[in-house]
Amino acid sequence: METTETPEPDRTCGDLSPLLSAENCYRVLAAAKRGGAEGEVERVYRYMSLHYLEVLRTPSVYGRLTAGERDLILARRMEGRKVLAVAESSEVSEGSPPEDAIQRRVFCLHMDTQRWEVLTRLPEEVPDRGSGMCTLYNYLFVAGGVSRSGASDRVFCYNPLTGAWSRVRPLSQPRCQLRLVPMDGHLYAVGGECLFTVERYDPRTDRWSPVAPLPRGSFAVAHEVAVCGGELFVSGGSLFYRMLRYDSRRDEWEECPFNESRRRSADMVAHRSLVYRFDVDRERAGVSVYRYNTVVKAWLGGDSFPLQNPQPFRCAVLGDRIFCVNRSQTLQFEVREEREGFLPEVLPSPGEARGALEPFVLTLGTDTAAGPGTDREN
């Protein structure tokens, strides 16, 4: 790991309580258990939850925790209010400030007020565009991308519970226009512009390692990725109607049944046992939604809905809702398994946002939720 997050001093039990770190938190926990200091035990669990990745990477700590304690600190990390968030790319419209002068922001949506507010800002070192983004263990990871100096291998990590950014191990090779997804406690960096290679990140060892590459001739550019039922699916790309499934046990890619659509996908997401693929039809001013059942391995009947001046969008799943977001609008779909129809509800988009928007879901703790005008920076 190149640089690490510097934890805030955690001193909630008086001046006699030691400052906690990844190196000493287990010793403090063991001493507190022996002494029956329940308040001190809770303080250490809180620290481990807030700084989960650091604990996970420290064998002398994580390796000595019981299975119940591991589940406890992760469950506490995931407690709180789940929010839809989006990160903006550089402004590319005519007459805008130079890209280098813009520090891009991350907005979160308050559903009760339907207001978007700034949560944090991307580090200045994040490339101008083409980065892959996803969340794992309630951390936001930003990988790769391309700037004026070329494609990047850098990977950044944001902790919404502390408001801090850090750097993790770089990708094995520079990638832009990649897809970054979490699966089984790992990150997968899939392809990229003219790349068929795939690599996997293990947060316990802070290492990227290669896995089976995409079959040649499949998805050189513009592919979409979704994880459903512990399986990785890839579609879109240069052959729009194909879809592949990655078998992590055999480290192999398998061909799925073809999709009838020949249009480019806007995005692909998963909910329960279904993969939802959204294809934009600009000629008919609408969007087609196709569903792939991963259990019976078959495409189900498609749906469509009108959309004036349809623009590319990206999607995220929060509970039983799918959100499709771009700068012009946010569409919310309630997923109902007993019916096929889609009736989108239009929500506001962050009016101040620049460039393309990448949506994801974060959990904000009770003391980290952004308030009006809040701008949580490193």
KEKE-3310 file (N, C-alpha, C; in steps of 0.2 Angstrom, whole numbers, plus 5000, padded with zeros to 4 digits):
npx = (5004:5003:5001:4993:4977:4976:4971:4959:4963:4956:4948:4939:4936:4941:4957:4965:4964:4972:4978:4971:4977:4980:4990:4990:4977:4972:4979:4974:4961:4961:4966:4956:4946:4950:4950:4937:4932:4919:4916:4928:4930:4920:4924:4936:4930:4922:4932:4939:4929:4927:4939:4941:4947:4961:4962:4959:4970:4980:4987:4991:4980:4967:4968:4968:4955:4939:4927:4915:4918:4923:4912:4905:4911:4911:4897:4893:4900:4892:4881:4868:4863:4859:4863:4860:4874:4884:4898:4907:4913:4926:4922:4917:4912:4910:4919:4921:4930:4948:4952:4961:4960:4949:4942:4934:4918:4909:4892:4878:4862:4848:4834:4822:4821:4824:4836:4852:4868:4885:4896:4910:4926:4934:4951:4964:4973:4966:4962:4957:4946:4936:4939:4936:4923:4918:4910:4915:4914:4909:4917:4923:4930:4941:4948:4961:4959:4960:4971:4979:4992:4991:4985:4981:4987:4983:4975:4962:4955:4940:4934:4919:4915:4925:4929:4940:4953:4963:4977:4979:4986:4993:4985:4989:4992:4990:4974:4960:4943:4938:4929:4924:4921:4914:4916:4913:4921:4932:4939:4936:4944:4939:4944:4945:4949:4953:4958:4959:4962:4959:4959:4961:4958:4964:4959:4964:4977:4982:4984:4985:4980:4982:4967:4958:4958:4946:4937:4945:4940:4928:4924:4931:4929:4918:4911:4899:4896:4890:4887:4879:4872:4884:4891:4900:4895:4897:4893:4888:4899:4909:4902:4886:4875:4880:4884:4894:4899:4908:4917:4922:4928:4933:4940:4937:4929:4912:4900:4885:4867:4862:4857:4843:4844:4852:4858:4868:4872:4867:4869:4871:4864:4861:4848:4843:4840:4841:4848:4848:4848:4850:4846:4849:4838:4839:4833:4820:4817:4818:4820:4825:4823:4830:4830:4839:4838:4847:4846:4838:4845:4841:4835:4822:4806:4806:4805:4800:4802:4797:4808:4812:4824:4835:4849:4865:4867:4871:4869:4863:4859:4848:4841:4826:4825:4830:4841:4844:4855:4860:4866:4855:4843:4837:4831:4820:4816:4805:4807:4798:4794:4783:4778:4780:4781:4789:4789:4795:4800:4803:4816:4825:4841:4858:4860:4872:4881:4895:4901:4901:4891:4894:4886:4883:4881:4882:4885:4881:4886:4878:4885:4891:4883:4880:4875:4865:4874:4886:4903:4913:4929:4946)
npy = (4994:5011:5024:5027:5030:5042:5039:5048:5053:5042:5044:5041:5037:5045:5052:5042:5032:5023:5030:5024:5012:5003:4994:4993:4990:4977:4973:4982:4979:4965:4967:4975:4966:4957:4964:4967:4979:4985:4997:5001:4990:4992:5004:5000:4991:5000:5008:4998:4996:5008:5009:4999:4993:4994:4987:4974:4972:4969:4956:4952:4957:4956:4942:4937:4939:4933:4923:4928:4941:4947:4947:4956:4969:4972:4972:4983:4993:4993:4998:5011:5025:5022:5029:5036:5040:5050:5052:5065:5068:5077:5093:5096:5104:5117:5132:5130:5130:5126:5108:5104:5114:5110:5102:5088:5083:5073:5069:5067:5060:5066:5057:5061:5075:5076:5082:5086:5085:5090:5078:5074:5078:5072:5066:5077:5070:5060:5054:5063:5057:5042:5033:5018:5015:5009:5002:4994:4985:4996:5006:5018:5015:5021:5018:5018:5026:5040:5054:5069:5065:5051:5034:5028:5019:5021:5019:5024:5027:5030:5033:5034:5035:5042:5052:5052:5051:5039:5030:5015:4999:5000:4996:4982:4985:5000:5007:5012:5017:5006:4993:4992:4981:4974:4958:4944:4949:4954:4965:4967:4972:4975:4973:4987:5001:4994:4983:4966:4960:4955:4959:4955:4962:4959:4964:4960:4957:4968:4967:4965:4953:4943:4937:4925:4931:4942:4933:4934:4946:4949:4960:4974:4987:4998:4989:4982:4978:4967:4960:4946:4935:4930:4929:4935:4945:4950:4961:4970:4981:4978:4968:4969:4960:4949:4940:4936:4925:4924:4911:4910:4899:4890:4899:4904:4910:4909:4907:4915:4914:4923:4940:4948:4961:4973:4985:4998:4996:5006:5004:4990:4981:4972:4963:4954:4938:4942:4950:4966:4975:4990:4997:5011:5019:5030:5034:5031:5038:5032:5019:5003:4989:4974:4958:4946:4930:4923:4910:4901:4904:4912:4924:4935:4942:4959:4976:4993:5011:5028:5041:5057:5065:5055:5052:5045:5035:5030:5017:5012:5001:5002:4995:4990:4997:5004:5015:5027:5038:5053:5070:5077:5071:5060:5044:5034:5017:5006:4990:4976:4960:4953:4958:4964:4976:4993:5008:5023:5034:5051:5060:5074:5079:5082:5098:5106:5098:5092:5086:5068:5056:5045:5033:5026:5017:5022:5020:5030:5035:5039:5051:5055:5059:5070:5087:5102:5111:5105:5100:5088:5086:5079)
npz = (5000:4995:5001:5017:5025:5038:5053:5064:5080:5092:5106:5118:5130:5141:5147:5150:5141:5128:5112:5097:5084:5069:5072:5086:5091:5093:5104:5114:5114:5119:5131:5137:5137:5146:5157:5159:5154:5147:5140:5134:5126:5117:5111:5104:5095:5088:5082:5074:5065:5059:5052:5043:5032:5035:5046:5041:5033:5041:5047:5061:5068:5062:5059:5071:5077:5081:5072:5074:5079:5067:5059:5066:5066:5053:5050:5058:5051:5040:5044:5045:5035:5019:5004:4988:4977:4967:4956:4948:4931:4922:4917:4900:4891:4879:4882:4895:4911:4911:4912:4921:4931:4938:4952:4954:4960:4973:4974:4985:4986:4995:5000:5006:5005:4992:4987:4981:4987:4991:4995:4995:4987:4973:4973:4966:4959:4952:4936:4921:4915:4911:4922:4932:4944:4960:4974:4989:5004:5010:5005:4993:4978:4966:4950:4938:4922:4911:4906:4900:4900:4897:4899:4916:4930:4943:4959:4970:4986:4995:5011:5018:5031:5038:5030:5023:5010:5002:4995:4986:4981:4965:4949:4939:4926:4916:4913:4904:4903:4909:4918:4934:4947:4962:4969:4979:4990:4983:4971:4954:4940:4924:4908:4897:4887:4872:4878:4884:4895:4912:4930:4947:4963:4980:4995:5007:5006:4998:4984:4967:4955:4940:4931:4921:4904:4895:4881:4865:4853:4858:4868:4865:4868:4877:4885:4897:4914:4927:4943:4949:4960:4964:4953:4938:4925:4908:4895:4880:4872:4857:4850:4852:4856:4863:4878:4892:4905:4920:4928:4943:4950:4941:4934:4921:4906:4900:4887:4887:4883:4868:4866:4860:4856:4846:4849:4857:4874:4888:4901:4914:4927:4942:4951:4963:4956:4943:4929:4923:4908:4900:4885:4874:4863:4852:4840:4841:4852:4865:4879:4880:4890:4895:4902:4911:4916:4928:4934:4927:4915:4904:4893:4897:4893:4885:4890:4888:4888:4885:4882:4881:4871:4873:4882:4886:4901:4918:4930:4946:4960:4973:4987:4983:4971:4955:4949:4937:4930:4924:4919:4915:4921:4933:4934:4943:4946:4952:4957:4953:4956:4952:4941:4924:4919:4917:4925:4926:4938:4939:4945:4952:4945:4950:4948:4947:4943:4933:4917:4914:4924:4937:4946:4962:4978:4994:5012:5025:5041:5056:5061:5050:5039:5026:5027:5023:5012:5015:5013:5013:5014:5011)
capx = (5000:5008:4999:4987:4973:4979:4965:4959:4963:4950:4949:4932:4935:4945:4964:4969:4963:4977:4976:4971:4980:4980:4995:4989:4970:4970:4981:4970:4955:4963:4967:4950:4942:4953:4948:4930:4930:4915:4916:4934:4929:4916:4928:4940:4926:4921:4938:4940:4923:4928:4945:4940:4952:4967:4962:4959:4976:4984:4986:4991:4974:4962:4969:4966:4948:4935:4923:4909:4920:4924:4906:4902:4914:4909:4890:4893:4902:4887:4875:4867:4858:4861:4862:4863:4879:4887:4904:4907:4919:4928:4918:4920:4908:4913:4919:4922:4937:4953:4951:4966:4958:4942:4942:4927:4914:4904:4886:4873:4855:4844:4828:4817:4820:4826:4841:4858:4873:4891:4899:4917:4929:4939:4958:4966:4977:4962:4963:4951:4940:4938:4940:4931:4922:4913:4910:4917:4915:4907:4923:4922:4936:4942:4954:4962:4957:4965:4972:4983:4998:4990:4981:4983:4986:4982:4969:4961:4950:4937:4931:4914:4914:4930:4930:4947:4955:4970:4980:4980:4991:4991:4983:4995:4993:4986:4968:4955:4936:4937:4923:4927:4915:4915:4913:4916:4926:4937:4938:4938:4945:4938:4945:4947:4950:4957:4961:4955:4964:4955:4963:4957:4961:4963:4960:4968:4985:4983:4988:4981:4983:4978:4963:4957:4956:4940:4939:4947:4935:4922:4922:4937:4927:4911:4907:4895:4897:4886:4888:4873:4872:4891:4894:4901:4892:4899:4889:4889:4905:4908:4897:4881:4871:4883:4885:4898:4899:4914:4916:4928:4931:4937:4944:4935:4923:4907:4895:4878:4862:4863:4852:4840:4846:4859:4859:4873:4869:4869:4872:4869:4864:4858:4844:4841:4843:4840:4852:4844:4852:4847:4848:4846:4836:4838:4829:4813:4816:4816:4825:4823:4825:4830:4831:4842:4837:4853:4845:4836:4849:4837:4832:4815:4803:4809:4801:4803:4798:4799:4813:4814:4831:4838:4856:4868:4866:4873:4864:4864:4853:4847:4836:4822:4825:4836:4842:4847:4857:4864:4866:4849:4838:4837:4825:4819:4812:4804:4808:4792:4795:4777:4776:4786:4782:4793:4786:4800:4798:4808:4819:4830:4848:4862:4861:4878:4886:4899:4903:4897:4890:4895:4882:4885:4878:4887:4881:4883:4885:4874:4888:4894:4878:4881:4870:4865:4880:4892:4908:4917:4935:4951)
capy = (5000:5017:5028:5025:5034:5043:5039:5053:5050:5039:5044:5042:5035:5048:5053:5036:5027:5024:5031:5017:5012:4996:4990:4992:4990:4971:4973:4986:4975:4960:4970:4977:4960:4954:4969:4968:4986:4985:5003:5001:4985:4995:5009:4997:4988:5006:5010:4993:4997:5014:5008:4991:4990:4994:4981:4968:4971:4968:4949:4952:4960:4952:4935:4934:4940:4927:4924:4933:4948:4949:4949:4962:4975:4973:4973:4989:4997:4994:5001:5018:5027:5020:5034:5036:5045:5051:5056:5069:5068:5084:5097:5095:5108:5123:5138:5128:5131:5120:5103:5104:5118:5108:5097:5085:5081:5067:5071:5061:5062:5065:5055:5064:5082:5076:5087:5083:5089:5088:5074:5075:5079:5067:5069:5080:5065:5056:5056:5067:5053:5035:5029:5014:5016:5005:5001:4987:4986:5003:5011:5020:5014:5024:5015:5019:5032:5043:5061:5071:5061:5044:5030:5028:5013:5022:5017:5028:5024:5035:5031:5039:5036:5046:5057:5052:5047:5035:5026:5008:4996:5002:4991:4979:4989:5006:5005:5018:5015:4999:4992:4990:4979:4970:4951:4939:4952:4956:4970:4965:4977:4971:4976:4994:5003:4989:4978:4960:4957:4956:4958:4955:4965:4956:4969:4958:4957:4974:4965:4964:4947:4942:4931:4924:4937:4941:4930:4939:4947:4950:4967:4978:4994:5000:4984:4983:4973:4966:4954:4943:4928:4928:4928:4941:4945:4955:4962:4976:4981:4979:4964:4971:4955:4944:4941:4931:4924:4922:4906:4911:4893:4887:4904:4903:4913:4905:4911:4915:4915:4929:4944:4950:4968:4975:4992:4999:4997:5012:5001:4984:4980:4966:4963:4947:4933:4945:4955:4971:4978:4996:5000:5017:5019:5037:5035:5030:5042:5028:5015:4996:4985:4967:4955:4939:4926:4919:4904:4897:4905:4913:4931:4936:4948:4965:4981:4999:5017:5033:5046:5063:5066:5050:5053:5039:5036:5025:5014:5009:4998:5004:4992:4987:5002:5005:5022:5028:5045:5058:5077:5079:5068:5054:5040:5029:5011:5001:4983:4972:4953:4950:4961:4965:4983:4998:5015:5027:5041:5056:5063:5079:5077:5087:5103:5109:5093:5093:5080:5062:5055:5038:5032:5020:5017:5022:5020:5036:5034:5045:5057:5057:5061:5077:5092:5107:5114:5101:5098:5084:5085:5076)
capz = (5000:4995:5007:5021:5029:5044:5058:5069:5087:5095:5113:5120:5137:5145:5145:5151:5135:5123:5105:5094:5078:5067:5076:5094:5093:5096:5111:5118:5114:5123:5138:5139:5138:5152:5163:5159:5152:5141:5136:5130:5121:5112:5108:5099:5089:5084:5078:5069:5060:5055:5048:5042:5027:5038:5051:5036:5030:5047:5050:5068:5071:5059:5059:5078:5078:5080:5066:5076:5079:5061:5056:5070:5064:5046:5051:5061:5046:5035:5047:5044:5030:5012:4999:4981:4976:4960:4955:4941:4927:4920:4912:4893:4887:4877:4886:4902:4913:4910:4916:4927:4936:4941:4956:4953:4966:4974:4977:4987:4986:5001:4997:5009:5002:4985:4986:4980:4991:4990:5000:4995:4981:4970:4973:4960:4955:4948:4929:4919:4913:4910:4928:4935:4951:4963:4982:4992:5011:5011:5003:4986:4975:4959:4947:4931:4919:4906:4906:4895:4900:4895:4904:4923:4934:4950:4962:4976:4990:5000:5017:5019:5038:5041:5025:5021:5004:5002:4989:4987:4976:4958:4944:4936:4920:4915:4910:4904:4901:4912:4922:4941:4951:4968:4970:4984:4994:4979:4966:4947:4934:4918:4901:4896:4880:4868:4883:4885:4902:4918:4936:4953:4969:4986:5000:5013:5004:4995:4978:4961:4951:4934:4930:4914:4900:4890:4875:4860:4848:4862:4870:4865:4871:4879:4888:4903:4919:4933:4947:4951:4963:4965:4946:4935:4918:4904:4889:4876:4868:4850:4848:4857:4859:4867:4886:4895:4912:4923:4933:4947:4953:4936:4931:4914:4904:4897:4883:4889:4877:4865:4867:4853:4855:4843:4851:4862:4881:4892:4907:4916:4934:4944:4957:4965:4952:4937:4926:4919:4903:4897:4879:4872:4856:4850:4834:4844:4858:4871:4882:4881:4896:4894:4909:4910:4922:4929:4937:4921:4910:4898:4892:4898:4888:4886:4892:4885:4890:4881:4885:4877:4870:4877:4883:4890:4908:4922:4934:4952:4963:4980:4989:4977:4966:4951:4948:4930:4931:4920:4921:4914:4925:4937:4934:4948:4944:4958:4954:4956:4952:4950:4935:4919:4916:4921:4925:4929:4942:4937:4951:4950:4945:4953:4943:4947:4941:4926:4913:4915:4931:4939:4952:4967:4984:5000:5019:5029:5048:5059:5062:5044:5034:5024:5029:5018:5011:5018:5008:5016:5010:5014)
cpx = (5004:5007:4993:4983:4976:4972:4965:4960:4957:4951:4943:4931:4939:4953:4968:4969:4968:4974:4976:4974:4979:4985:4994:4982:4969:4973:4977:4963:4956:4963:4960:4945:4944:4951:4941:4928:4926:4915:4922:4933:4925:4920:4933:4936:4924:4926:4939:4935:4925:4934:4946:4946:4959:4968:4962:4965:4982:4983:4986:4985:4968:4962:4968:4959:4944:4930:4917:4912:4921:4917:4903:4905:4912:4901:4889:4895:4897:4881:4874:4862:4861:4859:4864:4868:4881:4893:4904:4914:4921:4923:4921:4916:4912:4913:4920:4929:4942:4951:4955:4964:4951:4944:4935:4924:4910:4898:4882:4866:4851:4837:4822:4816:4822:4831:4848:4863:4880:4894:4906:4920:4934:4946:4960:4970:4973:4961:4956:4945:4942:4940:4935:4930:4917:4914:4911:4918:4913:4913:4921:4929:4936:4948:4955:4960:4962:4965:4977:4990:4997:4986:4985:4982:4984:4975:4968:4955:4947:4933:4925:4913:4919:4931:4937:4948:4962:4971:4981:4984:4988:4989:4990:4997:4988:4980:4963:4948:4935:4931:4926:4921:4918:4912:4917:4922:4932:4935:4940:4938:4945:4939:4947:4947:4955:4961:4956:4957:4959:4960:4959:4961:4959:4964:4964:4975:4987:4987:4983:4984:4979:4973:4962:4954:4949:4942:4940:4941:4928:4920:4928:4935:4920:4908:4904:4896:4893:4888:4881:4874:4879:4894:4895:4899:4895:4895:4891:4895:4904:4903:4891:4877:4874:4884:4889:4898:4906:4913:4923:4932:4935:4941:4943:4929:4919:4902:4888:4873:4863:4856:4849:4842:4852:4861:4864:4870:4871:4872:4869:4869:4861:4854:4841:4844:4842:4845:4848:4849:4847:4850:4845:4844:4834:4833:4821:4812:4814:4821:4822:4826:4825:4832:4834:4841:4843:4852:4843:4840:4846:4835:4825:4812:4805:4804:4804:4799:4801:4803:4814:4821:4835:4846:4859:4868:4869:4868:4867:4858:4854:4841:4832:4821:4831:4836:4846:4849:4861:4863:4859:4843:4840:4831:4826:4814:4811:4803:4802:4793:4789:4774:4782:4787:4786:4790:4791:4797:4804:4810:4824:4837:4852:4864:4867:4883:4889:4901:4898:4896:4891:4891:4884:4881:4883:4882:4885:4881:4881:4878:4892:4890:4879:4874:4870:4872:4887:4896:4913:4924:4940:4955)
cpy = (5006:5022:5026:5031:5036:5044:5045:5050:5048:5039:5046:5040:5038:5048:5047:5031:5029:5026:5025:5018:5004:4992:4989:4990:4983:4970:4976:4982:4969:4962:4972:4971:4957:4958:4970:4975:4986:4991:5003:4996:4988:5000:5006:4994:4994:5008:5005:4994:5003:5013:5001:4989:4990:4988:4974:4967:4969:4961:4948:4954:4955:4945:4932:4936:4934:4929:4929:4940:4951:4951:4955:4968:4977:4975:4981:4994:4998:4997:5009:5019:5026:5026:5033:5041:5045:5054:5059:5068:5076:5087:5097:5100:5114:5129:5137:5130:5125:5115:5102:5109:5116:5102:5094:5083:5075:5070:5065:5064:5061:5064:5059:5071:5082:5081:5083:5088:5086:5084:5074:5077:5074:5070:5072:5075:5060:5058:5059:5063:5046:5030:5024:5015:5011:5005:4994:4989:4993:5008:5012:5019:5017:5022:5017:5026:5035:5051:5063:5067:5053:5041:5029:5021:5014:5020:5021:5025:5029:5031:5036:5040:5041:5052:5058:5048:5044:5032:5019:5005:4998:4995:4988:4982:4995:5004:5012:5015:5008:4999:4989:4988:4975:4963:4947:4942:4954:4962:4967:4971:4974:4975:4983:4995:4998:4985:4972:4957:4959:4955:4958:4957:4961:4961:4967:4958:4964:4972:4964:4958:4946:4936:4930:4930:4936:4938:4936:4940:4949:4957:4972:4985:4994:4994:4986:4977:4973:4960:4952:4936:4926:4927:4934:4940:4951:4955:4968:4975:4981:4974:4964:4965:4950:4945:4935:4931:4921:4917:4907:4904:4890:4892:4904:4908:4909:4909:4910:4915:4922:4933:4947:4957:4969:4982:4992:4999:5003:5009:4994:4983:4974:4967:4956:4942:4936:4950:4960:4975:4984:4998:5006:5017:5026:5038:5035:5034:5037:5023:5008:4993:4978:4964:4948:4936:4921:4912:4899:4898:4907:4921:4931:4942:4955:4970:4988:5005:5023:5038:5051:5064:5062:5051:5047:5041:5030:5023:5012:5006:5000:5000:4988:4992:5003:5012:5023:5036:5047:5065:5079:5077:5062:5050:5035:5023:5007:4994:4979:4965:4951:4953:4963:4973:4988:5005:5019:5033:5045:5060:5069:5076:5083:5092:5106:5104:5094:5086:5074:5060:5047:5037:5026:5021:5017:5022:5025:5034:5040:5051:5059:5059:5069:5081:5097:5111:5111:5099:5094:5083:5082:5082)
cpz = (5000:5000:5010:5024:5036:5049:5062:5075:5090:5102:5116:5127:5142:5143:5146:5145:5130:5116:5101:5087:5076:5070:5083:5096:5095:5103:5116:5119:5119:5130:5141:5141:5145:5158:5164:5158:5146:5137:5132:5125:5115:5108:5102:5093:5085:5079:5072:5063:5055:5050:5046:5037:5031:5043:5046:5034:5035:5050:5057:5072:5068:5059:5066:5081:5077:5074:5068:5077:5072:5058:5060:5067:5057:5046:5053:5055:5041:5038:5046:5038:5023:5008:4992:4980:4969:4960:4948:4938:4926:4916:4905:4889:4885:4881:4893:4904:4911:4914:4922:4933:4940:4946:4956:4960:4966:4977:4980:4988:4993:4999:5000:5007:4995:4983:4985:4984:4990:4996:5001:4988:4979:4971:4966:4956:4951:4941:4927:4918:4912:4916:4929:4942:4953:4971:4984:5000:5013:5010:4996:4983:4968:4956:4940:4928:4914:4907:4901:4895:4899:4900:4911:4926:4941:4953:4969:4979:4995:5005:5019:5027:5042:5036:5022:5014:5005:4996:4990:4981:4969:4954:4941:4929:4919:4911:4910:4901:4903:4916:4929:4945:4957:4967:4975:4988:4990:4974:4959:4943:4928:4912:4902:4889:4876:4872:4884:4892:4907:4924:4942:4959:4976:4992:5006:5012:5000:4988:4973:4957:4945:4934:4923:4910:4897:4884:4869:4855:4851:4863:4871:4868:4873:4881:4895:4908:4925:4936:4950:4954:4963:4958:4943:4927:4915:4898:4886:4872:4861:4847:4853:4860:4863:4874:4888:4902:4914:4928:4937:4950:4948:4932:4923:4912:4899:4893:4886:4882:4874:4866:4860:4851:4851:4844:4857:4869:4884:4899:4909:4923:4936:4950:4958:4960:4944:4935:4922:4914:4900:4891:4876:4865:4854:4845:4836:4850:4864:4873:4882:4886:4895:4901:4907:4917:4923:4932:4931:4915:4903:4899:4893:4893:4890:4887:4888:4888:4886:4885:4880:4877:4874:4877:4887:4897:4911:4927:4941:4956:4971:4983:4983:4972:4962:4949:4941:4930:4926:4922:4920:4918:4928:4937:4939:4946:4951:4954:4957:4952:4949:4943:4930:4918:4921:4920:4929:4933:4941:4944:4948:4950:4948:4948:4942:4944:4934:4923:4915:4922:4932:4946:4956:4973:4990:5007:5023:5036:5050:5060:5055:5038:5032:5025:5023:5018:5013:5012:5012:5012:5014:5018)
residu = (MET:GLU:THR:THR:GLU:THR:PRO:GLU:PRO:ASP:ARG:THR:CYS:GLY:ASP:LEU:SER:PRO:LEU:LEU:SER:ALA:GLU:ASN:CYS:TYR:ARG:VAL:LEU:ALA:ALA:ALA:LYS:ARG:GLY:GLY:ALA:GLU:GLY:GLU:VAL:GLU:ARG:VAL:TYR:ARG:TYR:MET:SER:LEU:HIS:TYR:LEU:GLU:VAL:LEU:ARG:THR:PRO:SER:VAL:TYR:GLY:ARG:LEU:THR:ALA:GLY:GLU:ARG:ASP:LEU:ILE:LEU:ALA:ARG:ARG:MET:GLU:GLY:ARG:LYS:VAL:LEU:ALA:VAL:ALA:GLU:SER:SER:GLU:VAL:SER:GLU:GLY:SER:PRO:PRO:GLU:ASP:ALA:ILE:GLN:ARG:ARG:VAL:PHE:CYS:LEU:HIS:MET:ASP:THR:GLN:ARG:TRP:GLU:VAL:LEU:THR:ARG:LEU:PRO:GLU:GLU:VAL:PRO:ASP:ARG:GLY:SER:GLY:MET:CYS:THR:LEU:TYR:ASN:TYR:LEU:PHE:VAL:ALA:GLY:GLY:VAL:SER:ARG:SER:GLY:ALA:SER:ASP:ARG:VAL:PHE:CYS:TYR:ASN:PRO:LEU:THR:GLY:ALA:TRP:SER:ARG:VAL:ARG:PRO:LEU:SER:GLN:PRO:ARG:CYS:GLN:LEU:ARG:LEU:VAL:PRO:MET:ASP:GLY:HIS:LEU:TYR:ALA:VAL:GLY:GLY:GLU:CYS:LEU:PHE:THR:VAL:GLU:ARG:TYR:ASP:PRO:ARG:THR:ASP:ARG:TRP:SER:PRO:VAL:ALA:PRO:LEU:PRO:ARG:GLY:SER:PHE:ALA:VAL:ALA:HIS:GLU:VAL:ALA:VAL:CYS:GLY:GLY:GLU:LEU:PHE:VAL:SER:GLY:GLY:SER:LEU:PHE:TYR:ARG:MET:LEU:ARG:TYR:ASP:SER:ARG:ARG:ASP:GLU:TRP:GLU:GLU:CYS:PRO:PHE:ASN:GLU:SER:ARG:ARG:ARG:SER:ALA:ASP:MET:VAL:ALA:HIS:ARG:SER:LEU:VAL:TYR:ARG:PHE:ASP:VAL:ASP:ARG:GLU:ARG:ALA:GLY:VAL:SER:VAL:TYR:ARG:TYR:ASN:THR:VAL:VAL:LYS:ALA:TRP:LEU:GLY:GLY:ASP:SER:PHE:PRO:LEU:GLN:ASN:PRO:GLN:PRO:PHE:ARG:CYS:ALA:VAL:LEU:GLY:ASP:ARG:ILE:PHE:CYS:VAL:ASN:ARG:SER:GLN:THR:LEU:GLN:PHE:GLU:VAL:ARG:GLU:GLU:ARG:GLU:GLY:PHE:LEU:PRO:GLU:VAL:LEU:PRO:SER:PRO:GLY:GLU:ALA:ARG:GLY:ALA:LEU:GLU:PRO:PHE:VAL:LEU:THR:LEU:GLY:THR:ASP:THR:ALA:ALA:GLY:PRO:GLY:THR:ASP:ARG:GLU:ASN)
# end
